[in-house]
Amino acid sequence: MSKKLELIIGRWGHELTMNEFTPQEYKKIEDYALENNKEIEDVILYEIGEALDTGNDWYDFDNLGHYYGPSSPDCKLMVYEGTKLLGEYEVPQLEYEEVISKIESKPDNILVTYVSSEKGNLKTFELELKEEEEFDIKKLKLEINVILTPNNVYEIVGEANYNGKTLFSDSGDTTGKGLDCEIKLPLSFIKEEKLLVTSTAEELIEKEKWSEGEGPQTD
C-alpha cells in the first residue's frame, strides 16, 4: 500500500519571456507607436502582434527564454495528504540548488523582457510514499532558476526531488495581477538618440539667436 501527497507551492510568481528584436523590427514598432499616438512600451505590451503583423501576443515572443513558476522569495510550500494539511514551509528556508541563466542579446538587437505577475498556487508536485512512511522535509530539494536580465534578477522554482527522485509537477491555477516590460536598447541606438537630441538642441539655440538679432549679420 502507498499514499499520495501533493506539494503545492503558491502565493506569488511570474511568467517571464525574453525576446530580442532586430533594429528593423524595433523601427516598425516605433513607427506604429507614432502613427497611432501611443507609447512604445504600451505597443510592446499590448499591440506587439499588430505592430509586427504577426498577430501574436506578448507570451509568444520568447526567442531568448520562457519561464513560469513560483517566485521563491515570495512563496510557501504546503504539503497535503488528501485534504489534510501535513505541513507549511517558507520556500527560502528549504534546501535548494541554483541554476543561473544570464539573458543576453546580440550587440545590435533590442532585448525585451516581459514580466507577468501571477498570484495563486503556481506549481504542484506529486509524491508517493509507503503507507507507514512519514513525510520528511529534509529529504526535499528544490531547483531554483535564477534568471539574470539586464535590469533585474528573478528566482523561479523549477524542479523538485525527494530523497534523490525527481517529482512530477503540474502548473497550478493563477490569476494575472499585472504586466510590465523591460527594454534594453543597444549602445548604437543610445548614441543615435543622443546625436538627435544634441542636433535638435543646437538648432533651437541657433533659432533663438536669430530671433533675438544675434545671428550672423549681413550688409
TORTOR-558944 format. One line per 3 residues: number of its first residue (from 1); their letters; for each residue y negated, x negated, z of C-alpha. Coordinates in Angstrom, 1 decimal. Layout:
# residues N
NUM	a	Y:X:Z ~ ...
END
This chain:
# residues 219
1	msk	0.0:0.0:0.0 ~ -3.6:-1.1:-0.6 ~ -7.1:0.2:-0.1
4	kle	-10.1:0.0:-2.3 ~ -13.6:-0.9:-1.2 ~ -16.9:-0.6:-3.0
7	lii	-19.5:-3.3:-2.5 ~ -22.9:-1.8:-3.5 ~ -26.0:-3.9:-3.9
10	grw	-29.2:-1.9:-4.0 ~ -32.9:-1.4:-3.2 ~ -34.9:-3.3:-5.8
13	ghe	-34.1:-5.1:-9.1 ~ -35.2:-6.0:-12.6 ~ -34.3:-5.6:-16.2
16	ltm	-35.7:-8.7:-18.0 ~ -35.8:-9.5:-21.6 ~ -37.3:-12.7:-23.2
19	nef	-38.3:-12.9:-26.8 ~ -40.1:-15.4:-29.0 ~ -42.3:-14.2:-31.8
22	tpq	-43.4:-16.2:-34.7 ~ -47.1:-16.6:-35.4 ~ -46.7:-14.3:-38.3
25	eyk	-45.2:-11.6:-36.1 ~ -47.9:-12.0:-33.5 ~ -50.6:-11.7:-36.1
28	kie	-49.1:-8.4:-37.1 ~ -49.2:-7.3:-33.5 ~ -52.9:-8.4:-33.3
31	dya	-53.8:-6.5:-36.5 ~ -52.0:-3.4:-35.3 ~ -53.9:-3.5:-32.0
34	len	-57.2:-4.0:-33.8 ~ -56.6:-1.2:-36.3 ~ -55.6:1.2:-33.5
37	nke	-58.2:0.1:-31.0 ~ -55.6:-0.9:-28.4 ~ -55.0:-3.8:-26.0
40	ied	-52.4:-6.3:-27.3 ~ -50.4:-6.0:-24.0 ~ -50.1:-2.2:-24.5
43	vil	-48.9:-2.7:-28.0 ~ -46.3:-5.3:-26.9 ~ -45.1:-3.0:-24.1
46	yei	-45.1:0.4:-25.7 ~ -45.5:0.2:-29.5 ~ -43.9:-3.1:-30.5
49	gea	-41.5:-1.4:-32.8 ~ -44.2:0.3:-34.7 ~ -46.4:-2.8:-34.9
52	ldt	-43.5:-4.9:-36.4 ~ -42.0:-2.0:-38.4 ~ -38.6:-2.3:-36.7
55	gnd	-38.5:1.0:-34.7 ~ -37.1:-0.9:-31.7 ~ -38.1:-0.6:-28.1
58	wyd	-39.0:-3.5:-25.8 ~ -35.5:-3.9:-24.4 ~ -34.2:-4.7:-27.9
61	fdn	-36.4:-7.8:-28.1 ~ -34.2:-10.3:-26.3 ~ -33.5:-13.2:-28.6
64	lgh	-34.0:-15.6:-25.6 ~ -32.2:-13.7:-22.9 ~ -31.5:-10.3:-21.3
67	yyg	-30.8:-9.8:-17.6 ~ -30.2:-6.8:-15.4 ~ -29.4:-6.5:-11.8
70	pss	-30.5:-6.6:-8.1 ~ -33.3:-8.9:-7.1 ~ -31.6:-11.0:-4.5
73	pdc	-34.6:-11.5:-2.1 ~ -35.2:-7.7:-2.0 ~ -31.7:-6.2:-1.8
76	klm	-28.9:-5.4:0.7 ~ -25.2:-5.1:0.4 ~ -23.3:-2.0:1.6
79	vye	-19.5:-2.1:1.9 ~ -17.8:1.3:1.7 ~ -14.2:2.5:2.0
82	gtk	-14.4:5.9:0.5 ~ -17.5:7.5:2.2 ~ -17.1:5.3:5.3
85	llg	-19.7:2.5:5.7 ~ -18.0:-0.6:6.9 ~ -21.0:-2.9:7.0
88	eye	-24.5:-3.6:5.7 ~ -25.9:-7.0:5.0 ~ -29.1:-8.5:3.6
91	vpq	-28.3:-10.4:0.4 ~ -30.3:-13.5:1.1 ~ -28.1:-14.1:4.2
94	ley	-24.9:-14.1:2.2 ~ -23.2:-17.2:0.7 ~ -24.1:-17.7:-2.9
97	eev	-24.5:-20.3:-5.7 ~ -27.3:-20.5:-8.1 ~ -27.2:-20.6:-11.9
100	isk	-30.5:-21.8:-13.2 ~ -31.8:-20.7:-16.6 ~ -35.2:-22.1:-17.9
103	ies	-36.6:-19.9:-20.6 ~ -38.4:-21.8:-23.3 ~ -39.6:-21.0:-26.9
106	kpd	-40.2:-23.2:-29.9 ~ -43.6:-25.0:-29.6 ~ -45.5:-22.9:-32.1
109	nil	-43.9:-19.5:-31.2 ~ -45.2:-16.9:-28.7 ~ -42.9:-16.2:-25.7
112	vty	-43.0:-12.7:-24.2 ~ -41.1:-11.8:-21.0 ~ -40.6:-8.0:-20.4
115	vss	-40.2:-7.1:-16.8 ~ -39.0:-3.6:-15.8 ~ -38.9:-2.9:-12.0
118	ekg	-35.9:-0.9:-11.0 ~ -35.1:1.0:-7.8 ~ -31.6:2.3:-6.6
121	nlk	-28.1:1.0:-6.5 ~ -28.1:-1.7:-9.1 ~ -24.6:-3.1:-9.0
124	tfe	-21.2:-2.1:-7.6 ~ -18.3:-4.4:-7.1 ~ -14.7:-3.2:-6.6
127	lel	-12.4:-4.9:-4.1 ~ -8.8:-4.1:-3.4 ~ -7.3:-5.2:-0.1
130	kee	-3.9:-4.8:1.6 ~ -3.8:-1.7:3.8 ~ -3.8:-3.8:7.0
133	eef	-6.3:-6.4:5.8 ~ -9.8:-6.3:7.1 ~ -12.9:-7.0:5.0
136	dik	-14.3:-10.4:5.8 ~ -17.9:-11.0:4.7 ~ -17.4:-14.8:5.0
139	klk	-14.9:-14.6:2.0 ~ -17.5:-13.1:-0.3 ~ -19.6:-15.4:-2.5
142	lei	-22.3:-14.3:-4.9 ~ -23.6:-15.8:-8.1 ~ -27.5:-15.7:-8.3
145	nvi	-29.1:-16.1:-11.7 ~ -32.4:-18.0:-11.2 ~ -34.5:-17.3:-14.3
148	ltp	-37.5:-19.6:-14.8 ~ -40.1:-18.1:-17.1 ~ -43.4:-19.9:-17.8
151	nnv	-45.2:-17.6:-15.3 ~ -42.6:-16.6:-12.7 ~ -39.2:-17.1:-11.1
154	yei	-36.7:-14.2:-10.9 ~ -33.5:-14.2:-8.9 ~ -30.9:-11.7:-10.2
157	vge	-27.4:-11.1:-8.6 ~ -24.8:-11.8:-11.3 ~ -21.1:-12.1:-10.4
160	any	-19.3:-12.0:-7.1 ~ -15.9:-13.3:-5.9 ~ -13.9:-12.6:-2.8
163	ngk	-11.5:-15.2:-1.5 ~ -11.8:-17.0:-4.8 ~ -11.1:-14.0:-7.0
166	tlf	-13.8:-12.6:-9.4 ~ -14.6:-9.0:-8.7 ~ -15.0:-6.3:-11.4
169	sds	-18.6:-4.9:-11.4 ~ -20.4:-1.9:-12.8 ~ -24.1:-1.3:-13.3
172	gdt	-25.5:1.2:-10.8 ~ -27.8:4.1:-11.0 ~ -31.5:3.2:-11.0
175	tgk	-35.0:4.6:-11.7 ~ -37.6:2.5:-13.6 ~ -40.7:2.0:-11.4
178	gld	-42.9:0.0:-13.8 ~ -43.0:-2.1:-16.9 ~ -45.0:-5.2:-17.4
181	cei	-45.0:-8.3:-19.7 ~ -45.9:-12.0:-19.5 ~ -47.3:-13.6:-22.7
184	klp	-47.2:-17.4:-23.2 ~ -49.3:-18.5:-26.2 ~ -48.7:-21.9:-27.7
187	lsf	-51.3:-24.6:-27.4 ~ -52.1:-24.3:-31.1 ~ -53.2:-20.6:-30.5
190	ike	-55.3:-21.5:-27.5 ~ -57.1:-24.3:-29.3 ~ -57.8:-22.0:-32.2
193	ekl	-59.2:-19.3:-29.9 ~ -61.4:-21.9:-28.2 ~ -62.8:-23.0:-31.6
196	lvt	-63.6:-19.4:-32.5 ~ -65.4:-18.9:-29.1 ~ -67.3:-22.2:-29.5
199	sta	-68.3:-21.3:-33.1 ~ -69.5:-17.9:-32.1 ~ -71.5:-19.3:-29.2
202	eel	-73.2:-21.8:-31.4 ~ -74.1:-19.1:-33.9 ~ -75.6:-17.0:-31.2
205	iek	-77.7:-19.9:-29.9 ~ -78.9:-20.6:-33.4 ~ -79.8:-17.0:-34.0
208	ekw	-81.7:-16.9:-30.7 ~ -83.8:-19.9:-31.7 ~ -84.7:-18.3:-34.9
211	seg	-85.7:-15.0:-33.2 ~ -87.9:-17.0:-30.8 ~ -89.6:-19.0:-33.5
214	egp	-87.8:-22.2:-32.6 ~ -85.7:-22.6:-35.7 ~ -86.4:-25.1:-38.5
217	qtd	-90.0:-24.9:-39.8 ~ -91.0:-25.0:-43.4 ~ -94.4:-25.3:-45.0
END
